[in-house]
Amino acid sequence: MDEFQRSWLLAQLGPDTDPADLERRFFRLRSVRAVAMEVLGERRAKLLADPLKVTVDGVVTMDLQENLRGIERQIEQVREAPAPDDLGDEDDEEAMAVTWLVAARRYR
């Protein structure tokens, strides 16, 4: 994994993410998008494993539903955003189109 891919992953997953863990995952999956999706999927699974809302009457209420929605939005963003793997060769990014302009003819 190069520095550009590592910085993209840290931007998607947060600066507190363990870079060594990301390296191991990248070695296994060979795609930065797959690494990001796997980490976010694990975070989502952790939230779903515990109750999303806990209330102790008169003392405290803890609601993690917005955290779950946030992770699901983040998963969609990573799925749709261009990843360093998608860039490929610079020649592939540039496209040239040629259009011929023809004068409109009027018929009677």
C-alpha positions in Angstrom: 0.0 0.0 0.0 1.4 3.4 -0.9 1.1 6.6 1.0 -1.7 7.9 -1.2 -3.8 4.8 -0.5 -3.0 5.0 3.2 -4.0 8.6 3.4 -7.3 7.9 1.6 -8.1 5.1 4.0 -7.3 7.3 7.0 -9.5 10.0 5.6 -12.4 7.6 5.2 -12.0 5.7 8.5 -10.5 8.3 10.8 -7.0 9.1 12.0 -7.3 6.8 15.0 -7.4 3.7 12.7 -4.4 1.4 13.2 -2.2 1.6 10.0 -0.7 -1.8 10.7 -4.2 -3.3 10.6 -5.0 -1.5 7.4 -1.7 -2.9 5.9 -2.7 -6.5 6.8 -6.2 -6.1 5.4 -4.8 -4.6 2.2 -2.4 -7.5 1.8 -5.3 -9.9 2.1 -7.9 -8.0 0.0 -5.7 -6.1 -2.5 -8.1 -3.1 -2.7 -8.4 0.0 -0.5 -12.1 0.2 -1.1 -12.5 -3.4 0.1 -10.5 -2.6 3.2 -12.6 0.5 4.0 -15.8 -1.5 3.4 -14.6 -4.3 5.7 -13.7 -2.0 8.5 -17.0 -0.1 8.3 -18.9 -3.3 8.1 -17.2 -4.5 11.3 -18.1 -1.2 13.0 -21.7 -1.6 11.9 -21.8 -5.2 13.1 -20.5 -4.1 16.5 -23.2 -1.6 16.9 -25.9 -4.1 15.9 -24.6 -6.7 18.3 -25.5 -4.6 21.3 -28.9 -2.9 22.0 -29.2 0.4 20.1 -31.2 2.0 22.9 -30.8 1.5 26.6 -32.9 3.4 29.2 -32.5 3.3 33.0 -35.6 5.1 34.3 -34.8 8.5 35.8 -31.1 8.0 35.4 -29.8 7.8 31.9 -30.9 7.1 28.3 -28.3 6.0 25.7 -29.3 5.9 22.0 -26.9 4.7 19.4 -29.3 4.7 16.4 -27.8 7.9 15.0 -24.4 6.3 15.2 -25.7 3.4 13.1 -27.2 5.7 10.6 -24.0 7.6 10.4 -22.0 4.5 9.6 -24.5 3.4 7.0 -24.2 6.8 5.3 -20.4 6.5 5.5 -20.6 3.0 3.9 -22.7 4.5 1.0 -20.2 7.4 0.6 -17.2 5.0 0.4 -19.1 2.8 -2.1 -19.8 5.8 -4.4 -16.6 7.9 -3.9 -13.7 7.3 -6.2 -11.0 5.3 -4.6 -7.2 5.3 -5.5 -7.7 1.8 -6.9 -10.3 3.2 -9.4 -8.0 5.8 -10.8 -5.8 3.3 -12.8 -3.6 4.9 -15.6 -3.9 8.6 -16.1 -4.5 7.9 -19.9 -7.7 6.1 -19.0 -9.0 9.2 -17.2 -8.7 11.5 -20.1 -11.3 11.1 -22.8 -11.6 13.0 -26.0 -14.7 13.3 -28.0 -15.0 14.5 -31.6 -18.2 16.0 -32.9 -19.0 17.0 -36.5 -21.2 20.1 -36.9 -23.4 19.9 -39.9 -25.5 22.8 -41.2 -29.2 22.1 -41.0 -30.8 21.8 -44.4 -34.2 23.1 -45.2 -36.4 21.2 -47.6 -39.5 22.6 -49.3 
